[in-house]
């Protein structure tokens, strides 16, 4: 018995060493391709992400592999996408060259920085007014950034479908009324309380900063709605848009509960 335990422990150590070597080789290759230093700057990350995205055209979502990075950060979003999506179009069916925008690069930095401690990006970048384009991605974060990016681009068609269904503004973002209609559908036809909607919109808009709800922020909206107990997250008394004082406990009727979080399960 003791021999088997020692043997299993040795296998785990060997696997960890092999993974470390693979990660080091992967990071070295990325740096060789996109940078002359030991990190990736903002535009270098964009170049990398763009190559990765376009390499996935013709690759099925299943073949792309692990979706856990996105689900770990935004649990429950898979449930919402499954409920709202009309057709599950695969990214591999795309015929267009994918162009990575600033928000998407910023989102990848956020995912990497929040990998261990959620809220790191908000505290260190947004709250301190740091220019996102001055950030640098470290080699130790390359593998997680890649997993998050692959999860996102293979779910982008579903996010686009949901946004098209509920309507967007001229900038391609969902505004308050569109988000309200979407949450009403997710809530079985019952409109959300204005106080709960205020909270969800404010929380989602912090990642990243933008005037409306982008596809990236929509992931967070769905996760908040399905996994948060709003009666705990809301202030004791909140003020709705029409100025009425609303008890925070009323918000619990509008959305997710702990039970919903347990049911969310699975990868996005």
C-alpha positions as CSV (number, residue, x, y, z in Angstrom):
1,X,0.0,0.0,0.0
2,X,2.8,2.4,1.0
3,X,4.6,1.5,-2.3
4,X,1.5,2.4,-4.3
5,X,1.1,5.8,-2.5
6,X,4.8,6.6,-3.2
7,X,4.4,5.6,-6.8
8,X,1.4,7.8,-7.3
9,X,3.1,10.7,-5.7
10,X,6.1,10.3,-8.0
11,X,3.8,10.3,-11.0
12,X,2.2,13.5,-9.8
13,X,5.7,15.1,-9.4
14,X,6.8,13.9,-12.8
15,X,3.6,15.3,-14.4
16,X,4.1,18.6,-12.6
17,X,7.7,18.8,-13.9
18,X,6.7,18.0,-17.4
19,X,3.9,20.6,-17.3
20,X,6.4,23.2,-16.1
21,X,8.8,22.4,-18.9
22,X,6.0,22.6,-21.5
23,X,4.8,25.9,-20.1
24,X,8.4,27.3,-20.2
25,X,8.8,26.2,-23.8
26,X,5.4,27.6,-24.7
27,X,6.3,31.0,-23.2
28,X,9.7,31.0,-24.9
29,X,8.1,30.4,-28.2
30,X,5.5,33.2,-27.8
31,X,8.2,35.7,-26.8
32,X,10.3,34.7,-29.7
33,X,7.4,35.3,-32.1
34,X,6.0,38.5,-30.7
35,X,8.5,40.3,-28.5
36,X,12.1,41.2,-28.0
37,X,11.8,41.4,-24.2
38,X,10.6,39.1,-21.5
39,X,7.0,40.2,-21.5
40,X,4.3,41.0,-24.1
41,X,3.1,44.6,-24.5
42,X,-0.5,45.6,-25.3
43,X,-0.2,45.6,-29.1
44,X,2.0,42.4,-29.0
45,X,-0.8,40.7,-27.1
46,X,-3.3,41.9,-29.7
47,X,-1.1,40.4,-32.5
48,X,-0.9,37.1,-30.6
49,X,-4.6,36.9,-30.0
50,X,-5.4,37.8,-33.6
51,X,-3.2,34.9,-34.9
52,X,-4.8,32.5,-32.4
53,X,-8.4,33.6,-33.3
54,X,-7.8,33.2,-37.0
55,X,-6.1,29.8,-36.5
56,X,-9.4,28.6,-35.0
57,X,-11.5,29.1,-38.1
58,X,-12.3,25.6,-39.3
59,X,-11.7,24.2,-35.8
60,X,-14.7,23.0,-33.8
61,X,-15.5,24.3,-30.4
62,X,-15.0,20.8,-28.9
63,X,-11.6,20.4,-30.6
64,X,-10.5,23.7,-29.2
65,X,-10.4,22.1,-25.7
66,X,-10.8,23.4,-22.2
67,X,-13.4,26.1,-21.5
68,X,-12.7,26.2,-17.7
69,X,-10.9,29.5,-17.6
70,X,-14.0,31.4,-18.6
71,X,-16.4,29.4,-16.5
72,X,-14.1,29.7,-13.5
73,X,-14.2,33.5,-13.7
74,X,-17.9,33.8,-14.7
75,X,-19.7,30.7,-13.5
76,X,-23.3,30.3,-14.7
77,X,-22.9,32.2,-17.9
78,X,-23.2,28.8,-19.8
79,X,-26.7,28.3,-18.4
80,X,-27.8,31.7,-19.6
81,X,-26.3,31.2,-23.1
82,X,-28.0,27.9,-23.4
83,X,-31.4,29.4,-22.5
84,X,-31.1,32.5,-24.7
85,X,-29.3,31.3,-27.7
86,X,-31.5,30.4,-30.7
87,X,-29.0,28.7,-32.8
88,X,-25.6,27.4,-31.6
89,X,-23.5,28.6,-34.4
90,X,-19.8,27.5,-34.2
91,X,-16.9,30.0,-34.5
92,X,-15.4,27.5,-36.9
93,X,-18.1,28.3,-39.4
94,X,-16.8,31.9,-39.7
95,X,-15.4,32.9,-43.0
96,X,-14.2,36.4,-42.0
97,X,-10.8,37.4,-40.7
98,X,-11.1,38.1,-37.0
99,X,-10.0,41.5,-35.9
100,X,-9.2,41.9,-32.2
101,X,-10.3,45.2,-30.6
102,X,-8.9,47.1,-27.6
103,X,-11.7,45.9,-25.2
104,X,-10.8,42.3,-26.0
105,X,-7.1,42.8,-25.3
106,X,-8.0,44.6,-22.1
107,X,-10.3,41.7,-21.1
108,X,-7.5,39.2,-21.6
109,X,-5.3,41.2,-19.3
110,X,-8.1,41.3,-16.7
111,X,-8.5,37.5,-16.9
112,X,-4.8,37.0,-16.4
113,X,-4.5,39.5,-13.5
114,X,-7.6,38.2,-11.7
115,X,-6.5,34.5,-12.1
116,X,-5.5,34.2,-8.4
117,X,-7.3,37.1,-6.7
118,X,-10.5,38.4,-8.3
119,X,-10.7,42.2,-8.4
120,X,-6.9,42.7,-9.0
121,X,-7.5,44.4,-12.3
122,X,-10.1,46.7,-10.9
123,X,-7.9,47.7,-8.0
124,X,-4.6,48.0,-9.7
125,X,-5.6,49.4,-13.1
126,X,-9.1,51.1,-13.2
127,X,-9.1,52.5,-9.6
128,X,-5.6,53.9,-10.0
129,X,-6.2,55.3,-13.4
130,X,-3.4,53.2,-15.0
131,X,-3.3,53.3,-18.8
132,X,-4.3,49.8,-19.9
133,X,-2.0,50.1,-23.0
134,X,1.0,50.4,-20.7
135,X,0.3,46.9,-19.2
136,X,2.6,44.0,-20.0
137,X,1.6,40.3,-19.9
138,X,4.1,38.1,-18.1
139,X,5.1,34.6,-19.3
140,X,3.6,32.9,-16.3
141,X,0.2,34.2,-17.5
142,X,0.4,33.2,-21.1
143,X,-1.2,29.7,-20.7
144,X,-4.2,31.0,-18.7
145,X,-4.6,34.0,-21.1
146,X,-4.7,31.6,-24.0
147,X,-7.3,29.3,-22.4
148,X,-9.5,32.3,-21.6
149,X,-9.2,33.7,-25.1
150,X,-10.1,30.4,-26.8
151,X,-13.1,30.0,-24.5
152,X,-14.3,33.5,-25.5
153,X,-13.8,33.4,-29.3
154,X,-15.6,30.0,-29.5
155,X,-18.6,31.4,-27.6
156,X,-18.5,34.8,-29.4
157,X,-21.2,33.7,-32.0
158,X,-23.6,32.8,-29.1
159,X,-23.0,36.2,-27.5
160,X,-23.5,38.0,-30.8
161,X,-26.7,36.1,-31.3
162,X,-28.1,37.1,-27.9
163,X,-27.1,40.8,-28.5
164,X,-28.8,40.7,-31.9
165,X,-31.9,39.3,-30.4
166,X,-32.3,42.0,-27.7
167,X,-30.9,44.9,-29.7
168,X,-27.8,47.1,-29.5
169,X,-26.9,50.7,-30.0
170,X,-24.8,52.2,-32.8
171,X,-21.7,51.1,-30.9
172,X,-22.9,47.5,-30.9
173,X,-23.6,47.5,-27.2
174,X,-26.7,46.6,-25.2
175,X,-28.3,49.4,-23.3
176,X,-30.4,49.3,-20.1
177,X,-33.7,48.4,-21.8
178,X,-32.2,45.6,-23.8
179,X,-30.6,44.1,-20.7
180,X,-33.9,44.4,-18.8
181,X,-35.7,42.4,-21.5
182,X,-33.0,39.8,-21.5
183,X,-33.1,39.4,-17.7
184,X,-36.9,39.2,-17.9
185,X,-36.6,36.2,-20.1
186,X,-34.0,34.6,-17.9
187,X,-36.3,35.3,-14.9
188,X,-39.3,33.4,-16.4
189,X,-41.0,36.5,-17.7
190,X,-40.8,38.5,-14.5
191,X,-39.1,41.9,-15.0
192,X,-36.1,42.5,-12.6
193,X,-36.4,45.2,-9.9
194,X,-34.9,48.5,-11.0
195,X,-32.5,48.3,-8.0
196,X,-31.3,44.8,-9.1
197,X,-30.9,46.0,-12.7
198,X,-28.9,49.0,-11.4
199,X,-26.6,46.8,-9.5
200,X,-26.0,44.3,-12.4
201,X,-25.4,47.1,-14.9
202,X,-22.9,48.8,-12.6
203,X,-21.0,45.6,-11.8
204,X,-20.8,44.5,-15.4
205,X,-19.7,47.9,-16.7
206,X,-16.6,47.8,-14.6
207,X,-15.1,45.2,-16.9
208,X,-14.0,46.9,-19.0
209,X,-15.1,50.5,-19.0
210,X,-17.5,51.3,-21.9
211,X,-20.7,53.2,-22.3
212,X,-23.0,50.1,-22.8
213,X,-22.8,46.4,-22.3
214,X,-20.4,44.8,-24.8
215,X,-20.2,41.1,-25.6
216,X,-17.4,40.8,-23.0
217,X,-19.5,42.5,-20.3
218,X,-22.5,40.4,-21.3
219,X,-20.6,37.3,-20.0
220,X,-20.4,39.0,-16.6
221,X,-24.1,40.1,-16.6
222,X,-25.2,36.5,-17.1
223,X,-22.8,35.2,-14.5
224,X,-24.0,37.7,-11.9
225,X,-27.7,37.0,-12.6
226,X,-27.3,33.2,-12.2
227,X,-24.8,32.9,-9.4
228,X,-25.3,35.9,-7.0
229,X,-27.8,36.1,-4.2
230,X,-28.9,39.7,-4.9
231,X,-30.4,40.1,-1.5
232,X,-26.9,39.8,0.0
233,X,-25.0,41.7,-2.7
234,X,-27.3,44.8,-2.8
235,X,-27.0,47.6,-0.2
236,X,-29.5,47.5,2.6
237,X,-31.7,50.0,0.8
238,X,-31.2,50.9,-2.8
239,X,-32.7,53.7,-4.9
240,X,-34.4,52.7,-8.2
241,X,-34.1,54.9,-11.3
242,X,-37.5,56.6,-10.5
243,X,-36.2,57.6,-7.1
244,X,-38.1,55.2,-5.0
245,X,-36.4,53.6,-2.0
246,X,-36.4,49.8,-2.5
247,X,-35.6,47.3,0.3
248,X,-32.6,45.2,-0.8
249,X,-34.4,42.0,0.0
250,X,-36.8,42.7,-2.8
251,X,-34.0,42.1,-5.2
252,X,-33.8,38.4,-4.3
253,X,-37.0,37.9,-6.3
254,X,-35.4,39.2,-9.4
255,X,-32.6,36.7,-10.0
256,X,-30.0,34.1,-9.0
257,X,-29.9,32.1,-5.8
258,X,-27.4,29.8,-4.3
259,X,-29.4,26.9,-5.7
260,X,-29.1,28.4,-9.1
261,X,-25.3,28.6,-8.7
262,X,-25.2,24.9,-7.8
263,X,-27.2,24.0,-10.9
264,X,-25.0,26.1,-13.2
265,X,-22.2,23.5,-13.4
266,X,-20.3,22.6,-16.5
267,X,-18.1,24.6,-18.8
268,X,-19.1,27.5,-21.0
